[in-house]
Every structure is written in structure tokens, then in C-alpha cells.
Amino acid sequence: MIQVTRKDEREANENLIRRFNRKVMQSGVLATAKIRQRFTKDISKTERRKKAIIRKERKADKMQKIRLGVR
């Protein structure tokens, strides 16, 4: 989806940029691009569980070090 904006004879550059930005925002191109950028494939339940276990272990280890005063 290409946004075309033509400059009028007496139009200032700032107004042209403002008009272009408004068209892009209204078309939703940036919103779809952001959604696609953050899309990740679904992972299986076992993978999610493994990652959750690792996160919990790391957090527990970090909290233990904080309690002991070791960094």
C-alpha cells in the first residue's frame, strides 16, 4: 500500500509532511507493520513449560543472591 502525496504549488514542506503522515496513520500501514514485526510462531506447551521453569530458577537464584548480598 503506497501512499502518494503531491505537493501543491504554494504549499510549504511542513504541510506536505503533515498531510503525508496523516494519510499514513489513517491507512493503518504502520499499525500492520508493527503487528507483523512482533509476530512470533506458536511454541508447544512443553517448550513453554521448559522456559517457565528456567525463568523461575533464574529468578530464584537472583533473589537468593540479593538476600545474601552478593551481586
PDB file of N, CA, C, O and CB in Angstrom:
ATOM      1  N   MET A   1       0.832  -1.166   0.000  1.00  0.00           N
ATOM      2  CA  MET A   1       0.000   0.000   0.000  1.00  0.00           C
ATOM      3  C   MET A   1       0.880   1.233   0.000  1.00  0.00           C
ATOM      4  O   MET A   1       1.466   1.589   1.022  1.00  0.00           O
ATOM      5  CB  MET A   1      -0.948  -0.004   1.196  1.00  0.00           C
ATOM      6  N   ILE A   2       0.968   1.863  -1.115  1.00  0.00           N
ATOM      7  CA  ILE A   2       1.826   3.031  -1.263  1.00  0.00           C
ATOM      8  C   ILE A   2       0.987   4.289  -1.083  1.00  0.00           C
ATOM      9  O   ILE A   2      -0.098   4.413  -1.651  1.00  0.00           O
ATOM     10  CB  ILE A   2       2.537   3.032  -2.645  1.00  0.00           C
ATOM     11  N   GLN A   3       1.494   5.204  -0.300  1.00  0.00           N
ATOM     12  CA  GLN A   3       0.828   6.482  -0.089  1.00  0.00           C
ATOM     13  C   GLN A   3       1.484   7.523  -0.985  1.00  0.00           C
ATOM     14  O   GLN A   3       2.684   7.777  -0.883  1.00  0.00           O
ATOM     15  CB  GLN A   3       0.890   6.911   1.407  1.00  0.00           C
ATOM     16  N   VAL A   4       0.686   8.122  -1.863  1.00  0.00           N
ATOM     17  CA  VAL A   4       1.198   9.138  -2.773  1.00  0.00           C
ATOM     18  C   VAL A   4       0.651  10.482  -2.330  1.00  0.00           C
ATOM     19  O   VAL A   4      -0.557  10.652  -2.159  1.00  0.00           O
ATOM     20  CB  VAL A   4       0.810   8.831  -4.256  1.00  0.00           C
ATOM     21  N   THR A   5       1.554  11.433  -2.146  1.00  0.00           N
ATOM     22  CA  THR A   5       1.170  12.787  -1.769  1.00  0.00           C
ATOM     23  C   THR A   5       1.913  13.746  -2.677  1.00  0.00           C
ATOM     24  O   THR A   5       3.144  13.753  -2.718  1.00  0.00           O
ATOM     25  CB  THR A   5       1.477  13.078  -0.262  1.00  0.00           C
ATOM     26  N   ARG A   6       1.164  14.549  -3.401  1.00  0.00           N
ATOM     27  CA  ARG A   6       1.787  15.501  -4.316  1.00  0.00           C
ATOM     28  C   ARG A   6       1.770  16.896  -3.697  1.00  0.00           C
ATOM     29  O   ARG A   6       0.822  17.281  -3.013  1.00  0.00           O
ATOM     30  CB  ARG A   6       1.064  15.503  -5.686  1.00  0.00           C
ATOM     31  N   LYS A   7       2.831  17.633  -3.951  1.00  0.00           N
ATOM     32  CA  LYS A   7       2.962  18.975  -3.394  1.00  0.00           C
ATOM     33  C   LYS A   7       2.239  19.982  -4.290  1.00  0.00           C
ATOM     34  O   LYS A   7       2.406  19.991  -5.510  1.00  0.00           O
ATOM     35  CB  LYS A   7       4.454  19.359  -3.235  1.00  0.00           C
ATOM     36  N   ASP A   8       1.435  20.827  -3.649  1.00  0.00           N
ATOM     37  CA  ASP A   8       0.785  21.907  -4.385  1.00  0.00           C
ATOM     38  C   ASP A   8       1.818  22.997  -4.658  1.00  0.00           C
ATOM     39  O   ASP A   8       2.910  22.980  -4.089  1.00  0.00           O
ATOM     40  CB  ASP A   8      -0.438  22.478  -3.592  1.00  0.00           C
ATOM     41  N   GLU A   9       1.474  23.938  -5.524  1.00  0.00           N
ATOM     42  CA  GLU A   9       2.430  24.977  -5.924  1.00  0.00           C
ATOM     43  C   GLU A   9       2.891  25.834  -4.744  1.00  0.00           C
ATOM     44  O   GLU A   9       4.086  26.092  -4.598  1.00  0.00           O
ATOM     45  CB  GLU A   9       1.810  25.867  -6.987  1.00  0.00           C
ATOM     46  N   ARG A  10       1.975  26.266  -3.923  1.00  0.00           N
ATOM     47  CA  ARG A  10       2.316  27.199  -2.846  1.00  0.00           C
ATOM     48  C   ARG A  10       2.376  26.523  -1.475  1.00  0.00           C
ATOM     49  O   ARG A  10       2.402  27.213  -0.456  1.00  0.00           O
ATOM     50  CB  ARG A  10       1.307  28.330  -2.809  1.00  0.00           C
ATOM     51  N   GLU A  11       2.398  25.227  -1.432  1.00  0.00           N
ATOM     52  CA  GLU A  11       2.365  24.511  -0.154  1.00  0.00           C
ATOM     53  C   GLU A  11       3.757  24.422   0.470  1.00  0.00           C
ATOM     54  O   GLU A  11       4.742  24.176  -0.225  1.00  0.00           O
ATOM     55  CB  GLU A  11       1.789  23.104  -0.348  1.00  0.00           C
ATOM     56  N   ALA A  12       3.827  24.619   1.755  1.00  0.00           N
ATOM     57  CA  ALA A  12       5.094  24.520   2.482  1.00  0.00           C
ATOM     58  C   ALA A  12       5.435  23.040   2.688  1.00  0.00           C
ATOM     59  O   ALA A  12       4.557  22.177   2.706  1.00  0.00           O
ATOM     60  CB  ALA A  12       5.013  25.270   3.857  1.00  0.00           C
ATOM     61  N   ASN A  13       6.722  22.778   2.842  1.00  0.00           N
ATOM     62  CA  ASN A  13       7.170  21.400   3.036  1.00  0.00           C
ATOM     63  C   ASN A  13       6.617  20.782   4.320  1.00  0.00           C
ATOM     64  O   ASN A  13       6.292  19.595   4.354  1.00  0.00           O
ATOM     65  CB  ASN A  13       8.685  21.349   3.058  1.00  0.00           C
ATOM     66  N   GLU A  14       6.511  21.593   5.374  1.00  0.00           N
ATOM     67  CA  GLU A  14       5.988  21.089   6.643  1.00  0.00           C
ATOM     68  C   GLU A  14       4.548  20.609   6.488  1.00  0.00           C
ATOM     69  O   GLU A  14       4.164  19.582   7.048  1.00  0.00           O
ATOM     70  CB  GLU A  14       6.069  22.174   7.723  1.00  0.00           C
ATOM     71  N   ASN A  15       3.752  21.366   5.719  1.00  0.00           N
ATOM     72  CA  ASN A  15       2.361  20.966   5.495  1.00  0.00           C
ATOM     73  C   ASN A  15       2.286  19.673   4.688  1.00  0.00           C
ATOM     74  O   ASN A  15       1.431  18.825   4.943  1.00  0.00           O
ATOM     75  CB  ASN A  15       1.593  22.082   4.774  1.00  0.00           C
ATOM     76  N   LEU A  16       3.169  19.528   3.730  1.00  0.00           N
ATOM     77  CA  LEU A  16       3.211  18.313   2.918  1.00  0.00           C
ATOM     78  C   LEU A  16       3.541  17.097   3.795  1.00  0.00           C
ATOM     79  O   LEU A  16       2.909  16.047   3.679  1.00  0.00           O
ATOM     80  CB  LEU A  16       4.253  18.458   1.779  1.00  0.00           C
ATOM     81  N   ILE A  17       4.526  17.253   4.659  1.00  0.00           N
ATOM     82  CA  ILE A  17       4.917  16.158   5.552  1.00  0.00           C
ATOM     83  C   ILE A  17       3.773  15.830   6.508  1.00  0.00           C
ATOM     84  O   ILE A  17       3.498  14.659   6.770  1.00  0.00           O
ATOM     85  CB  ILE A  17       6.198  16.528   6.346  1.00  0.00           C
ATOM     86  N   ARG A  18       3.112  16.852   7.026  1.00  0.00           N
ATOM     87  CA  ARG A  18       1.991  16.652   7.938  1.00  0.00           C
ATOM     88  C   ARG A  18       0.858  15.897   7.240  1.00  0.00           C
ATOM     89  O   ARG A  18       0.277  14.977   7.816  1.00  0.00           O
ATOM     90  CB  ARG A  18       1.485  18.005   8.472  1.00  0.00           C
ATOM     91  N   ARG A  19       0.543  16.285   5.998  1.00  0.00           N
ATOM     92  CA  ARG A  19      -0.502  15.609   5.235  1.00  0.00           C
ATOM     93  C   ARG A  19      -0.147  14.147   4.970  1.00  0.00           C
ATOM     94  O   ARG A  19      -0.989  13.257   5.086  1.00  0.00           O
ATOM     95  CB  ARG A  19      -0.742  16.335   3.914  1.00  0.00           C
ATOM     96  N   PHE A  20       1.117  13.919   4.611  1.00  0.00           N
ATOM     97  CA  PHE A  20       1.585  12.558   4.344  1.00  0.00           C
ATOM     98  C   PHE A  20       1.475  11.698   5.599  1.00  0.00           C
ATOM     99  O   PHE A  20       0.976  10.574   5.545  1.00  0.00           O
ATOM    100  CB  PHE A  20       3.041  12.575   3.835  1.00  0.00           C
ATOM    101  N   ASN A  21       1.941  12.229   6.729  1.00  0.00           N
ATOM    102  CA  ASN A  21       1.864  11.480   7.983  1.00  0.00           C
ATOM    103  C   ASN A  21       0.421  11.148   8.344  1.00  0.00           C
ATOM    104  O   ASN A  21       0.135  10.046   8.811  1.00  0.00           O
ATOM    105  CB  ASN A  21       2.516  12.273   9.116  1.00  0.00           C
ATOM    106  N   ARG A  22      -0.479  12.087   8.131  1.00  0.00           N
ATOM    107  CA  ARG A  22      -1.884  11.851   8.432  1.00  0.00           C
ATOM    108  C   ARG A  22      -2.448  10.732   7.555  1.00  0.00           C
ATOM    109  O   ARG A  22      -3.182   9.873   8.043  1.00  0.00           O
ATOM    110  CB  ARG A  22      -2.695  13.139   8.238  1.00  0.00           C
ATOM    111  N   LYS A  23      -2.110  10.739   6.268  1.00  0.00           N
ATOM    112  CA  LYS A  23      -2.581   9.692   5.362  1.00  0.00           C
ATOM    113  C   LYS A  23      -2.053   8.324   5.776  1.00  0.00           C
ATOM    114  O   LYS A  23      -2.785   7.335   5.755  1.00  0.00           O
ATOM    115  CB  LYS A  23      -2.160  10.003   3.926  1.00  0.00           C
ATOM    116  N   VAL A  24      -0.793   8.276   6.149  1.00  0.00           N
ATOM    117  CA  VAL A  24      -0.189   7.005   6.560  1.00  0.00           C
ATOM    118  C   VAL A  24      -0.861   6.490   7.825  1.00  0.00           C
ATOM    119  O   VAL A  24      -1.162   5.300   7.921  1.00  0.00           O
ATOM    120  CB  VAL A  24       1.332   7.169   6.788  1.00  0.00           C
ATOM    121  N   MET A  25      -1.102   7.367   8.799  1.00  0.00           N
ATOM    122  CA  MET A  25      -1.740   6.947  10.043  1.00  0.00           C
ATOM    123  C   MET A  25      -3.169   6.458   9.795  1.00  0.00           C
ATOM    124  O   MET A  25      -3.596   5.469  10.390  1.00  0.00           O
ATOM    125  CB  MET A  25      -1.744   8.101  11.051  1.00  0.00           C
ATOM    126  N   GLN A  26      -3.904   7.141   8.926  1.00  0.00           N
ATOM    127  CA  GLN A  26      -5.283   6.761   8.652  1.00  0.00           C
ATOM    128  C   GLN A  26      -5.369   5.453   7.872  1.00  0.00           C
ATOM    129  O   GLN A  26      -6.332   4.702   8.027  1.00  0.00           O
ATOM    130  CB  GLN A  26      -5.984   7.865   7.885  1.00  0.00           C
ATOM    131  N   SER A  27      -4.382   5.177   7.044  1.00  0.00           N
ATOM    132  CA  SER A  27      -4.425   3.954   6.241  1.00  0.00           C
ATOM    133  C   SER A  27      -4.126   2.717   7.074  1.00  0.00           C
ATOM    134  O   SER A  27      -4.520   1.613   6.697  1.00  0.00           O
ATOM    135  CB  SER A  27      -3.439   4.046   5.090  1.00  0.00           C
ATOM    136  N   GLY A  28      -3.437   2.879   8.202  1.00  0.00           N
ATOM    137  CA  GLY A  28      -3.147   1.748   9.073  1.00  0.00           C
ATOM    138  C   GLY A  28      -1.927   0.950   8.661  1.00  0.00           C
ATOM    139  O   GLY A  28      -1.740  -0.168   9.141  1.00  0.00           O
ATOM    140  N   VAL A  29      -1.096   1.485   7.790  1.00  0.00           N
ATOM    141  CA  VAL A  29       0.093   0.772   7.316  1.00  0.00           C
ATOM    142  C   VAL A  29       1.072   0.537   8.458  1.00  0.00           C
ATOM    143  O   VAL A  29       1.615  -0.559   8.594  1.00  0.00           O
ATOM    144  CB  VAL A  29       0.777   1.556   6.184  1.00  0.00           C
ATOM    145  N   LEU A  30       1.300   1.554   9.278  1.00  0.00           N
ATOM    146  CA  LEU A  30       2.254   1.412  10.378  1.00  0.00           C
ATOM    147  C   LEU A  30       1.759   0.416  11.420  1.00  0.00           C
ATOM    148  O   LEU A  30       2.548  -0.349  11.975  1.00  0.00           O
ATOM    149  CB  LEU A  30       2.511   2.768  11.035  1.00  0.00           C
ATOM    150  N   ALA A  31       0.469   0.423  11.684  1.00  0.00           N
ATOM    151  CA  ALA A  31      -0.082  -0.498  12.682  1.00  0.00           C
ATOM    152  C   ALA A  31       0.120  -1.942  12.240  1.00  0.00           C
ATOM    153  O   ALA A  31       0.531  -2.784  13.039  1.00  0.00           O
ATOM    154  CB  ALA A  31      -1.582  -0.216  12.917  1.00  0.00           C
ATOM    155  N   THR A  32      -0.164  -2.234  10.978  1.00  0.00           N
ATOM    156  CA  THR A  32       0.023  -3.609  10.497  1.00  0.00           C
ATOM    157  C   THR A  32       1.488  -3.986  10.463  1.00  0.00           C
ATOM    158  O   THR A  32       1.836  -5.137  10.726  1.00  0.00           O
ATOM    159  CB  THR A  32      -0.586  -3.779   9.108  1.00  0.00           C
ATOM    160  N   ALA A  33       2.350  -3.043  10.145  1.00  0.00           N
ATOM    161  CA  ALA A  33       3.791  -3.334  10.124  1.00  0.00           C
ATOM    162  C   ALA A  33       4.289  -3.658  11.524  1.00  0.00           C
ATOM    163  O   ALA A  33       5.099  -4.568  11.702  1.00  0.00           O
ATOM    164  CB  ALA A  33       4.582  -2.142   9.543  1.00  0.00           C
ATOM    165  N   LYS A  34       3.809  -2.917  12.520  1.00  0.00           N
ATOM    166  CA  LYS A  34       4.219  -3.182  13.901  1.00  0.00           C
ATOM    167  C   LYS A  34       3.727  -4.537  14.374  1.00  0.00           C
ATOM    168  O   LYS A  34       4.446  -5.256  15.068  1.00  0.00           O
ATOM    169  CB  LYS A  34       3.702  -2.092  14.829  1.00  0.00           C
ATOM    170  N   ILE A  35       2.505  -4.888  14.000  1.00  0.00           N
ATOM    171  CA  ILE A  35       1.959  -6.190  14.384  1.00  0.00           C
ATOM    172  C   ILE A  35       2.782  -7.307  13.765  1.00  0.00           C
ATOM    173  O   ILE A  35       3.120  -8.275  14.446  1.00  0.00           O
ATOM    174  CB  ILE A  35       0.485  -6.313  13.958  1.00  0.00           C
ATOM    175  N   ARG A  36       3.103  -7.190  12.500  1.00  0.00           N
ATOM    176  CA  ARG A  36       3.884  -8.219  11.810  1.00  0.00           C
ATOM    177  C   ARG A  36       5.300  -8.301  12.347  1.00  0.00           C
ATOM    178  O   ARG A  36       5.894  -9.379  12.359  1.00  0.00           O
ATOM    179  CB  ARG A  36       3.916  -7.945  10.317  1.00  0.00           C
ATOM    180  N   GLN A  37       5.846  -7.185  12.790  1.00  0.00           N
ATOM    181  CA  GLN A  37       7.206  -7.164  13.312  1.00  0.00           C
ATOM    182  C   GLN A  37       7.303  -7.985  14.594  1.00  0.00           C
ATOM    183  O   GLN A  37       8.318  -8.636  14.840  1.00  0.00           O
ATOM    184  CB  GLN A  37       7.660  -5.721  13.568  1.00  0.00           C
ATOM    185  N   ARG A  38       6.263  -7.957  15.401  1.00  0.00           N
ATOM    186  CA  ARG A  38       6.283  -8.644  16.684  1.00  0.00           C
ATOM    187  C   ARG A  38       5.673 -10.045  16.640  1.00  0.00           C
ATOM    188  O   ARG A  38       5.554 -10.698  17.676  1.00  0.00           O
ATOM    189  CB  ARG A  38       5.559  -7.822  17.698  1.00  0.00           C
ATOM    190  N   PHE A  39       5.291 -10.506  15.467  1.00  0.00           N
ATOM    191  CA  PHE A  39       4.676 -11.824  15.340  1.00  0.00           C
ATOM    192  C   PHE A  39       5.706 -12.908  15.599  1.00  0.00           C
ATOM    193  O   PHE A  39       6.811 -12.871  15.058  1.00  0.00           O
ATOM    194  CB  PHE A  39       4.048 -12.003  13.949  1.00  0.00           C
ATOM    195  N   THR A  40       5.342 -13.858  16.417  1.00  0.00           N
ATOM    196  CA  THR A  40       6.220 -14.990  16.665  1.00  0.00           C
ATOM    197  C   THR A  40       5.410 -16.264  16.467  1.00  0.00           C
ATOM    198  O   THR A  40       4.191 -16.276  16.639  1.00  0.00           O
ATOM    199  CB  THR A  40       6.841 -14.929  18.099  1.00  0.00           C
ATOM    200  N   LYS A  41       6.091 -17.309  16.111  1.00  0.00           N
ATOM    201  CA  LYS A  41       5.417 -18.580  15.918  1.00  0.00           C
ATOM    202  C   LYS A  41       4.994 -19.142  17.270  1.00  0.00           C
ATOM    203  O   LYS A  41       5.650 -18.909  18.286  1.00  0.00           O
ATOM    204  CB  LYS A  41       6.330 -19.578  15.170  1.00  0.00           C
ATOM    205  N   ASP A  42       3.898 -19.880  17.269  1.00  0.00           N
ATOM    206  CA  ASP A  42       3.432 -20.524  18.492  1.00  0.00           C
ATOM    207  C   ASP A  42       4.403 -21.630  18.871  1.00  0.00           C
ATOM    208  O   ASP A  42       4.905 -22.362  18.017  1.00  0.00           O
ATOM    209  CB  ASP A  42       1.996 -21.086  18.317  1.00  0.00           C
ATOM    210  N   ILE A  43       4.657 -21.736  20.174  1.00  0.00           N
ATOM    211  CA  ILE A  43       5.526 -22.807  20.644  1.00  0.00           C
ATOM    212  C   ILE A  43       4.685 -23.820  21.406  1.00  0.00           C
ATOM    213  O   ILE A  43       3.598 -23.506  21.892  1.00  0.00           O
ATOM    214  CB  ILE A  43       6.673 -22.251  21.537  1.00  0.00           C
ATOM    215  N   SER A  44       5.192 -25.013  21.501  1.00  0.00           N
ATOM    216  CA  SER A  44       4.430 -26.076  22.134  1.00  0.00           C
ATOM    217  C   SER A  44       4.353 -25.861  23.650  1.00  0.00           C
ATOM    218  O   SER A  44       5.097 -25.062  24.219  1.00  0.00           O
ATOM    219  CB  SER A  44       5.056 -27.441  21.817  1.00  0.00           C
ATOM    220  N   LYS A  45       3.441 -26.587  24.280  1.00  0.00           N
ATOM    221  CA  LYS A  45       3.269 -26.462  25.726  1.00  0.00           C
ATOM    222  C   LYS A  45       4.539 -26.881  26.458  1.00  0.00           C
ATOM    223  O   LYS A  45       4.917 -26.268  27.456  1.00  0.00           O
ATOM    224  CB  LYS A  45       2.078 -27.309  26.203  1.00  0.00           C
ATOM    225  N   THR A  46       5.195 -27.925  25.962  1.00  0.00           N
ATOM    226  CA  THR A  46       6.402 -28.395  26.644  1.00  0.00           C
ATOM    227  C   THR A  46       7.503 -27.345  26.582  1.00  0.00           C
ATOM    228  O   THR A  46       8.225 -27.144  27.558  1.00  0.00           O
ATOM    229  CB  THR A  46       6.894 -29.711  26.024  1.00  0.00           C
ATOM    230  N   GLU A  47       7.634 -26.678  25.449  1.00  0.00           N
ATOM    231  CA  GLU A  47       8.645 -25.619  25.328  1.00  0.00           C
ATOM    232  C   GLU A  47       8.318 -24.464  26.278  1.00  0.00           C
ATOM    233  O   GLU A  47       9.205 -23.924  26.938  1.00  0.00           O
ATOM    234  CB  GLU A  47       8.729 -25.105  23.864  1.00  0.00           C
ATOM    235  N   ARG A  48       7.039 -24.093  26.341  1.00  0.00           N
ATOM    236  CA  ARG A  48       6.637 -23.019  27.244  1.00  0.00           C
ATOM    237  C   ARG A  48       6.929 -23.390  28.693  1.00  0.00           C
ATOM    238  O   ARG A  48       7.401 -22.562  29.472  1.00  0.00           O
ATOM    239  CB  ARG A  48       5.149 -22.702  27.069  1.00  0.00           C
ATOM    240  N   ARG A  49       6.646 -24.632  29.043  1.00  0.00           N
ATOM    241  CA  ARG A  49       6.905 -25.079  30.411  1.00  0.00           C
ATOM    242  C   ARG A  49       8.391 -25.059  30.725  1.00  0.00           C
ATOM    243  O   ARG A  49       8.794 -24.627  31.805  1.00  0.00           O
ATOM    244  CB  ARG A  49       6.347 -26.481  30.628  1.00  0.00           C
ATOM    245  N   LYS A  50       9.212 -25.525  29.780  1.00  0.00           N
ATOM    246  CA  LYS A  50      10.668 -25.525  29.987  1.00  0.00           C
ATOM    247  C   LYS A  50      11.173 -24.103  30.210  1.00  0.00           C
ATOM    248  O   LYS A  50      11.971 -23.853  31.114  1.00  0.00           O
ATOM    249  CB  LYS A  50      11.394 -26.166  28.778  1.00  0.00           C
ATOM    250  N   LYS A  51      10.705 -23.179  29.383  1.00  0.00           N
ATOM    251  CA  LYS A  51      11.143 -21.791  29.517  1.00  0.00           C
ATOM    252  C   LYS A  51      10.672 -21.189  30.834  1.00  0.00           C
ATOM    253  O   LYS A  51      11.398 -20.418  31.462  1.00  0.00           O
ATOM    254  CB  LYS A  51      10.628 -20.955  28.347  1.00  0.00           C
ATOM    255  N   ALA A  52       9.455 -21.539  31.255  1.00  0.00           N
ATOM    256  CA  ALA A  52       8.939 -21.027  32.522  1.00  0.00           C
ATOM    257  C   ALA A  52       9.764 -21.553  33.689  1.00  0.00           C
ATOM    258  O   ALA A  52      10.056 -20.812  34.628  1.00  0.00           O
ATOM    259  CB  ALA A  52       7.464 -21.412  32.698  1.00  0.00           C
ATOM    260  N   ILE A  53      10.141 -22.829  33.634  1.00  0.00           N
ATOM    261  CA  ILE A  53      10.966 -23.410  34.691  1.00  0.00           C
ATOM    262  C   ILE A  53      12.313 -22.706  34.761  1.00  0.00           C
ATOM    263  O   ILE A  53      12.797 -22.390  35.848  1.00  0.00           O
ATOM    264  CB  ILE A  53      11.164 -24.918  34.459  1.00  0.00           C
ATOM    265  N   ILE A  54      12.915 -22.463  33.610  1.00  0.00           N
ATOM    266  CA  ILE A  54      14.211 -21.775  33.560  1.00  0.00           C
ATOM    267  C   ILE A  54      14.081 -20.370  34.143  1.00  0.00           C
ATOM    268  O   ILE A  54      14.939 -19.934  34.910  1.00  0.00           O
ATOM    269  CB  ILE A  54      14.742 -21.708  32.103  1.00  0.00           C
ATOM    270  N   ARG A  55      12.990 -19.649  33.774  1.00  0.00           N
ATOM    271  CA  ARG A  55      12.766 -18.301  34.306  1.00  0.00           C
ATOM    272  C   ARG A  55      12.644 -18.323  35.822  1.00  0.00           C
ATOM    273  O   ARG A  55      13.245 -17.499  36.511  1.00  0.00           O
ATOM    274  CB  ARG A  55      11.507 -17.683  33.690  1.00  0.00           C
ATOM    275  N   LYS A  56      11.862 -19.269  36.339  1.00  0.00           N
ATOM    276  CA  LYS A  56      11.679 -19.363  37.789  1.00  0.00           C
ATOM    277  C   LYS A  56      12.995 -19.663  38.491  1.00  0.00           C
ATOM    278  O   LYS A  56      13.280 -19.091  39.543  1.00  0.00           O
ATOM    279  CB  LYS A  56      10.650 -20.442  38.130  1.00  0.00           C
ATOM    280  N   GLU A  57      13.803 -20.558  37.916  1.00  0.00           N
ATOM    281  CA  GLU A  57      15.096 -20.892  38.523  1.00  0.00           C
ATOM    282  C   GLU A  57      16.019 -19.679  38.536  1.00  0.00           C
ATOM    283  O   GLU A  57      16.677 -19.404  39.539  1.00  0.00           O
ATOM    284  CB  GLU A  57      15.764 -22.054  37.768  1.00  0.00           C
ATOM    285  N   ARG A  58      16.067 -18.960  37.429  1.00  0.00           N
ATOM    286  CA  ARG A  58      16.920 -17.772  37.362  1.00  0.00           C
ATOM    287  C   ARG A  58      16.465 -16.712  38.358  1.00  0.00           C
ATOM    288  O   ARG A  58      17.287 -16.082  39.024  1.00  0.00           O
ATOM    289  CB  ARG A  58      16.919 -17.193  35.943  1.00  0.00           C
ATOM    290  N   LYS A  59      15.148 -16.518  38.457  1.00  0.00           N
ATOM    291  CA  LYS A  59      14.625 -15.522  39.388  1.00  0.00           C
ATOM    292  C   LYS A  59      14.940 -15.918  40.828  1.00  0.00           C
ATOM    293  O   LYS A  59      15.335 -15.080  41.638  1.00  0.00           O
ATOM    294  CB  LYS A  59      13.108 -15.352  39.200  1.00  0.00           C
ATOM    295  N   ALA A  60      14.760 -17.202  41.138  1.00  0.00           N
ATOM    296  CA  ALA A  60      15.053 -17.674  42.492  1.00  0.00           C
ATOM    297  C   ALA A  60      16.536 -17.505  42.811  1.00  0.00           C
ATOM    298  O   ALA A  60      16.897 -17.110  43.919  1.00  0.00           O
ATOM    299  CB  ALA A  60      14.638 -19.150  42.651  1.00  0.00           C
ATOM    300  N   ASP A  61      17.384 -17.803  41.844  1.00  0.00           N
ATOM    301  CA  ASP A  61      18.826 -17.652  42.037  1.00  0.00           C
ATOM    302  C   ASP A  61      19.184 -16.180  42.262  1.00  0.00           C
ATOM    303  O   ASP A  61      19.994 -15.848  43.127  1.00  0.00           O
ATOM    304  CB  ASP A  61      19.596 -18.213  40.821  1.00  0.00           C
ATOM    305  N   LYS A  62      18.573 -15.322  41.477  1.00  0.00           N
ATOM    306  CA  LYS A  62      18.830 -13.890  41.614  1.00  0.00           C
ATOM    307  C   LYS A  62      18.380 -13.371  42.976  1.00  0.00           C
ATOM    308  O   LYS A  62      19.088 -12.597  43.620  1.00  0.00           O
ATOM    309  CB  LYS A  62      18.125 -13.117  40.501  1.00  0.00           C
ATOM    310  N   MET A  63      17.191 -13.805  43.411  1.00  0.00           N
ATOM    311  CA  MET A  63      16.680 -13.373  44.716  1.00  0.00           C
ATOM    312  C   MET A  63      17.558 -13.900  45.850  1.00  0.00           C
ATOM    313  O   MET A  63      17.785 -13.205  46.840  1.00  0.00           O
ATOM    314  CB  MET A  63      15.228 -13.849  44.910  1.00  0.00           C
ATOM    315  N   GLN A  64      18.047 -15.121  45.701  1.00  0.00           N
ATOM    316  CA  GLN A  64      18.931 -15.700  46.714  1.00  0.00           C
ATOM    317  C   GLN A  64      20.217 -14.883  46.831  1.00  0.00           C
ATOM    318  O   GLN A  64      20.691 -14.616  47.935  1.00  0.00           O
ATOM    319  CB  GLN A  64      19.259 -17.169  46.372  1.00  0.00           C
ATOM    320  N   LYS A  65      20.781 -14.485  45.677  1.00  0.00           N
ATOM    321  CA  LYS A  65      21.996 -13.674  45.693  1.00  0.00           C
ATOM    322  C   LYS A  65      21.747 -12.310  46.314  1.00  0.00           C
ATOM    323  O   LYS A  65      22.599 -11.776  47.024  1.00  0.00           O
ATOM    324  CB  LYS A  65      22.539 -13.509  44.283  1.00  0.00           C
ATOM    325  N   ILE A  66      20.569 -11.748  46.042  1.00  0.00           N
ATOM    326  CA  ILE A  66      20.240 -10.443  46.617  1.00  0.00           C
ATOM    327  C   ILE A  66      20.139 -10.573  48.140  1.00  0.00           C
ATOM    328  O   ILE A  66      20.631  -9.711  48.869  1.00  0.00           O
ATOM    329  CB  ILE A  66      18.906  -9.890  46.019  1.00  0.00           C
ATOM    330  N   ARG A  67      19.508 -11.639  48.620  1.00  0.00           N
ATOM    331  CA  ARG A  67      19.366 -11.847  50.066  1.00  0.00           C
ATOM    332  C   ARG A  67      20.726 -12.015  50.744  1.00  0.00           C
ATOM    333  O   ARG A  67      20.942 -11.560  51.867  1.00  0.00           O
ATOM    334  CB  ARG A  67      18.491 -13.076  50.343  1.00  0.00           C
ATOM    335  N   LEU A  68      21.634 -12.681  50.028  1.00  0.00           N
ATOM    336  CA  LEU A  68      22.975 -12.900  50.595  1.00  0.00           C
ATOM    337  C   LEU A  68      23.857 -11.666  50.459  1.00  0.00           C
ATOM    338  O   LEU A  68      24.892 -11.571  51.118  1.00  0.00           O
ATOM    339  CB  LEU A  68      23.650 -14.089  49.913  1.00  0.00           C
ATOM    340  N   GLY A  69      23.460 -10.721  49.612  1.00  0.00           N
ATOM    341  CA  GLY A  69      24.243  -9.513  49.410  1.00  0.00           C
ATOM    342  C   GLY A  69      25.341  -9.682  48.375  1.00  0.00           C
ATOM    343  O   GLY A  69      26.276  -8.884  48.322  1.00  0.00           O
ATOM    344  N   VAL A  70      25.232 -10.718  47.552  1.00  0.00           N
ATOM    345  CA  VAL A  70      26.218 -10.990  46.514  1.00  0.00           C
ATOM    346  C   VAL A  70      25.638 -10.529  45.182  1.00  0.00           C
ATOM    347  O   VAL A  70      24.464 -10.749  44.887  1.00  0.00           O
ATOM    348  CB  VAL A  70      26.602 -12.510  46.471  1.00  0.00           C
ATOM    349  N   ARG A  71      26.465  -9.900  44.407  1.00  0.00           N
ATOM    350  CA  ARG A  71      25.972  -9.465  43.094  1.00  0.00           C
ATOM    351  C   ARG A  71      26.605 -10.221  42.037  1.00  0.00           C
ATOM    352  O   ARG A  71      26.318  -9.997  40.861  1.00  0.00           O
ATOM    353  CB  ARG A  71      26.196  -8.022  42.864  1.00  0.00           C
TER     354      ARG A  71
END
